[in-house]
Amino acid sequence: MQKNSNAPLAEKMRPTKLEDFIGQDEITRSDSVINRAIKADRLGSCIFYGPPGIGKTTLAVIAINSTKSEHVRLNAVSSGVADAKRVIDEAKQRLKMYGKKTYLLLDECHRWSKAQSDSVLAAIEDGTIIFIGTTTENPNLSMTRAIVSRCRIFELKALTKEDIKLGIRRAVVDKERGLGNYKIDLSDEAADFFSFAASGDLRNALNGLELAVLSTTPNKNGVIEIDLNVATSSMRKKSFSISESNFFDMLSAFCKSLRGSDVDAALYWGFALLEAGCDPLILFRRMIAHASEDIGMADSRVLQFVVSSMDAFKNVGLPEGELGLAHAIIFVASAKKSCAVVEARARVKAAIKNNGEIYVPLHLRNNDYSTFEKSETPYLYPHDYGGYVEQQYLPDGIEGDFYVPSENGDEKFVKEFLKKIRK
């Protein structure tokens, strides 16, 4: 019997040791940095970041509990400087009296202000506390550099469908923590759907599974049958059912409509995917790619706008965030198109691959570092010549002309400029 029978299934199934942890093999394998640090009781300050429901906090707790230390857990949303100072004072006493280290586990660590972050810097620096943060945001962008520079960063990836399916199957048979005391017949199609619709979030899949089991009447044999129809109706955010194949077909139609400048079709497929339960951030990420792949220099504002729209969506959420999503779709679809950026990338990568050893022209080298060769041709500072001066920038034997601008949108002005200076 579970100690807390009212806890959600995802909480009950939370692993307590690395051997039971699902996914993130690069981080949790036996020869990983974390495993070695745990065995040596030398786990230092670190930050785990990645999408929701992949086990960031679980991994942090497992790592801390495997050491011979105390830990205090705070949430950045509800804690402040006073809480941090209290933890530090208690850690000093604990270290002085018992020689025990203290870990500060901070969930949603990107939400701490600069003042809150600065309040723990000295304690991290002198070893009073060891900082462990978890966040869905890239800490290099969302946190103060002073904290990040003192931590090892571990990026966790979205779980695969097989990872999700493993977690679901475990929950179905686990009698101590999961649903093993029920007679459950989970069809392969239903398990596939849970693993697909969860979008890499095991917590989401387990929530859907728990709802399906608890809301389904057993048959005459006392068996709870979870088929595809039950699974489809139990997953959060699902308004209508689509198969995995249909999902990728719709996503392809969305992308091709953006590229083809069909605003109406792009809106249709985008919001059809949203209604089917697609993570809106998937649509934003696709538009970020299209902003360079299909638009590029023809209208460089598009990339900035889509990134800003995605940030706005994260801040306001649904349903208001749908307005920013629609705005971004319209902007991307209606923008002037050019594939010159993606073609330039292909050309330059091919040149690098075919050129062999890369030789930097002497006049471009960093003179602050040792080099025995000196250039007879001095480096010419462009601003001394009005902003541009002709000189060699590419290695010998590399022709260039990787980027070939089109006549579309703003790119025609770039083309005119490059035509003047290229020979």
Summary of the structure (lengths in Angstrom):
residues: 423
radius of gyration: 27.2
end to end distance: 78.9
largest distance: 92.0
contacts: 1251
relative contact order: 0.07
helix: 53%
strand: 8%
